[in-house]
Amino acid sequence: VTSDLALVLTYALSQQERGDRDFSLLQAGFRYRLPNGAVVGVAGGAGLNRDTPALQISVAVQFALGN
């Protein structure tokens, strides 16, 4: 979107043991780079089948420990 703001789309699929349904989740959100270099993000998602959480909210913080 801008040099400091990014739109993020994710799709997660996890195959379960035999007999169980697969975990399938679609999320959309934003990541923002702060002036100190840290990145914060927030996303919301929905499960695509019965065995996945109906709604999910994710929050992320990322920063570098070295150069």
C-alpha positions, 0 to 999 in steps of 0.5 A, spaced: 500 500 500 505 504 502 512 504 503 511 502 511 504 499 510 503 492 507 496 488 505 497 481 507 493 475 505 494 468 508 492 461 507 493 456 511 492 448 510 494 443 515 493 436 513 490 432 519 490 425 521 486 419 517 479 420 519 479 428 521 478 433 516 483 438 514 485 445 517 483 450 512 484 458 514 484 464 510 486 471 513 487 478 511 490 484 514 495 489 515 503 490 517 506 497 519 513 498 519 514 503 525 520 509 525 524 504 529 524 499 524 519 494 528 513 491 524 506 490 527 501 487 524 493 485 525 489 480 521 482 477 521 480 470 518 475 465 517 475 458 517 473 454 510 471 448 513 467 445 519 473 443 523 477 450 523 475 456 528 469 460 525 473 467 526 480 468 528 484 474 530 492 475 529 496 480 532 504 480 530 510 484 533 517 483 529 523 486 530 531 485 528 536 483 534 542 485 529 544 488 523 
